[in-house]
Amino acid sequence: MIITHLFKPLSALTDEELMQRVSSKDDDRAYGELYHRHARKLMGFFFRQSGSDEALAADLTQDTFMRVWTARDKFLGSSFRTWLLTIGYNLVKNHYRLSEHQKQYEQFVVQTGEEVAESNIVEHLDNKAFDQALKQLLEKMPPESRLLFSLRFEEELTVPQIAVVMSIPEGTVKSRLHILTQSLKQKLNYHDTVRR
């Protein structure tokens, strides 16, 4: 019996098929294809999380892909993108814990202990002033809040996917999203009032 995906061009394979080749055969061409597909978007994620520090974003991107290679035999065949973002999320979280943001991180963890339902935010995104106000608010928020916002509204992960990435229960994700979105709504409503 012929296994057809072994003869497909790399560009025609899914991320999971590529990762299977990486983990089972140490296929560096498949690994390169995964890098080509995901590195730029991953660097954008790190760039936003690092306060626009391009060098740090590049370092974190390289570190993430190094960990993908070293942990290739631990990939269980689920969503590669979720697995990649889990690795990246953990690197950013560790960076914040080791940096000057330690106090902010601890305050965020304490502040978001209770569980409440998730609420939707992101409306009026076509308004440039609103976008700018949102960007400024996010820059002032604790790193963990920016990460959560990015995973949900920029990377468009679902609550279950975020729970996997952040290694926390879905209820906690919902609680933190609710607190985050309520805080942003309150501050953005204030922005709209001031702007008028």
N, C-alpha and C positions, 0 to 999 in steps of 0.2 A: 504494500500500500504506500503510495506517494503522499508525503505531507506537503500540500501545496504552498503553505506560507513560507516554507524554506526557499522557494524559488521565486517568490514575489520580490519586486524591487523594494528596498527599505522604505521608500516614501509611500508605498501602498499599505504598509503594515500599521496596525494600531499601536498606540503607545505601549499597551500591555503585551502585545506580541514582540515588540522590540525589546522590552524589559525581560521577557522570557528568554530571548536570545542572549541578552547581556548576562543574565544570571546562570543560564545553563551552559553557555559556551564561551564566556568572557569575550563576547563579540564587541570589539571596540568600535566597529563601524556602526552597529546598532546603537551603541552608547552615544556616538557622535551625532546620529540622527535625532536622538532624544534631546541632546544638548541644543542642537540647531532649532528644534521646535519650541523649546521651553525657556531657554536662557534669557532671552530678551524680556519676555513678560515677567519672569521671576526677578530680573534685575529692576524692572519698574516697580514691582512690589517692594523690594528692599529700598529702593530710592525714596519712595513715599514714606517708608517706616523710619528711615534714617535722617529725616530732616533735609533731604536733597543732597546728601553726602555721596557723591558719585563713586569715590574710591571705596568707601565702606560697602556700598551696594554691590560693587564689583567683587570685593573680597567675599561677601556673604554668598553671592551667586556661585563663585568658585568653590567655596567651602561646602555648599549644599550639594553640588555635583560630585565633589570628592566623596562625600558621605553616601551618595547614591551608589557610586562604584564600590566603596568598601562594604556597603550593606546589601549589595546586589542579591546575595543568596537569601536575604530576609524578606524580599518582596513576595507577597502572597498572591499576586495575580488580581487584586482588586483594582481600583482606579489609580493609575500611575500619577495623575495630576494631584489627587488628594494626598497620596503618599509623599510626593515631592514637596507640596505645601506644608505638610506636617513636619518634614525635616527642616524646611526653611523657617517655619514658625518657631520651632524650638531653638534654632540658631539666633533669631532676633530676640526671643525671650531671654536667652542666656546673655546676649550682648547687653540688654537693658539691665538685667540683674547685676551684671558686673560693672556697669557704668554709673554715671552720676544720677541716673534715673531710679536708683534703688528705692529711694524714699517714695517717689511717685508710684512705683509699682506696688509697694506694700500698701499704700493708701488705697489704691484701686482695688486690690484684693479684699481688703476689709470692707470697703464701701459697697461692694457688689455681692455680699454674702446672701441676701434674701432672694427668693425666687418669685417672679411675677411673670405675667404673659408678655409675649413679644408684641411690639407695635411697629407699624410701618412708618418710615421717615421719607426721605428723598422725594420731594415734590417741588415743582417750579425749577427743575434743574436746567431749563433753557435760559434762565436769567443769569447773566454774567455776574452781576453784583451778588446774587445769592450764592453762586459758586465760589466767589472770592471770600465771602463771609464764612462759608462752610469750611473752606481750606484753612482760613485763619483760626477758626475754632478748633479744628482737628490738630493743628500744629501746637496748640496750647494744651491739648489733652494729654493725659498719661499715655505712655507707649502702649500699654495693653488695650486701651480704648481705641487707639488708632489702628492697631492690628485687627481688632474685632470688626471695626467699621470696614476696613479694607477687605477682609475675608468675606463679609456679607454683601457689601454694596459695590465693591470694585471687582473682586474676583468672582462674585455671584455664587458663592457656595451656599448650600442649603444648611439648615440648622443641624441635621445629622452629620453632614460633612464637616462643619465647623467643630462639632463635638469630637470627631475623630482627630482633626488637626490639632485642637487645643488639649486633647486628652481630658475632657471634662464632660459631665453628664449633659444631655440635651436640655434638661430643665435649667441648668446653670447658664447655658448659652442663651436661652430665652430670657432669663432674668437679666443677664448682663446687657443683652440687646435692648430690652425694654428700658432699663435705666439709661443707657447710652442715648437711645432715640428720644426719650423724654427730655433729657438734658439738652440735646441738640435742638429739639423743637422749641423748648423754652427760650434758648438763647437766640435762635433764628427768628422766632416771633418778635423778640425784642429788637432784633436787627431790622425787621420789616417796619415796626412801629417807628423806630428812630429815622429810618430812611424816608418815610412819608413825612 
